[in-house]
Amino acid sequence: MPTHPFPGWKDKVLFTPGPLTTSRSVKQAMLRDLGSRDHEFIQIVKEVRSALVTLGGVSEPDYTAVLMQGSGTFGIEAVIGSIIPPTGKLLVLVNGAYGRRILQIASVLNIENDVLSVGENQIILPEAVEAALDGDKTITHVAVIHCETTTGIMNPVEAIGSVVQKHNCIYFVDAMSSFGAAPLNLGTAHIDFLVSSANKCIEGVPGFSFVLARQSALLAVRGYARSLSLDLYAQWAGLEKDGQFRFTPPTHAILAYYQAIQELEMEGGIPKRAERYRKNYEVCLEGMRRLGFKPYLAPENRGYIITSFYYPEHPNFNFQRFYTLLSDKGFLIYPGKLSQVDCFRIGHVGRIDASDVYGLLAAVRITMIEMGMADLFEKEASL
Ligand SMILES: *Cc1c(COP(=O)(O)O)cnc(C)c1O
């Protein structure tokens, strides 16, 4: 049910993993109609692609950026479906739902695969990857999630990259929810292919994903694609040839993205953005603790992009009611995605800062009183 009287009213604040709250100026950048084959649009696409390579800590032509229509999963499916030869074998490192999704994509595409799986509260250790690669010499490709958004855990992609490189395998990283939020150099991490999407930490709107690829690795995959529209090599070749997409591009989302990249630069780049997100996380964690909530991950595994909290042990707690009462107050949190444990999630990313987090915490406190759960924080008089 709409809680606002008409469109254009104030939007709710999104404490989600994406789509995220974006700036007004990013949304305003979409109020244009550009032809997909017009030189102005082609120039914008070119600049966006270059900026993405720079944000990956690398440079052209060693690395190149390919924009792909669709949400993040489409980008992942384009990579998995395009880079593995018919005789190849993919090892997927899994500690959450997004790792399992890569496995599912490989299965649907009939790509031979194996899995190295650990608990959802554990990081993937490079030593375990080393053992898996030593144990199966037929593995040619390795895929891992950087920030497993299921829990917010950060996998050590640099250390895993060294192991993968040592075994001469191709290395794919799903950095969907971390790209733009955490500094990462694709070169030193030995990453061959990386995917993220428009509506995550660069703070654009949904509509496309992008692939950062080591050019030499990309040039080697011609003809492997298992799909026409999700053919990574063909998409890249089209963009290189005349700067155009093969099929209708999301012109408005790309205009928004162009603006979002400029705003990232104005903010001071990825290190400054990481600082803002980390502050959101710290204020949120401390405040939620005082209200009686416990985070799912151990301190050493916790990232600052998104946090999973256990459902509180209280007879009056009901997630749907909690969610709705917070939503009525203008704050959207996110359900959990864990396979065994009941959790909900609070994101710390998007165009939000500590003042929004304080607002959320006040709303959580009032909601707990409404639900008859104030005893969880009453011992804490300090808030
Ligand atoms: C958001 C996300 C995706 C992609 O999700 P879409 O809904 O397809 O955009 C994939 N992997 C991770 C780690 C994510 O956070």
Boltz pocket constraint, residues with backbone or C-beta under 6 A from the ligand:
constraints:
  - pocket:
      binder: B
      contacts: [[A, 17], [A, 18], [A, 71], [A, 72], [A, 73], [A, 74], [A, 98], [A, 145], [A, 147], [A, 148], [A, 149], [A, 174], [A, 175], [A, 176], [A, 177], [A, 197]]
      max_distance: 6.0
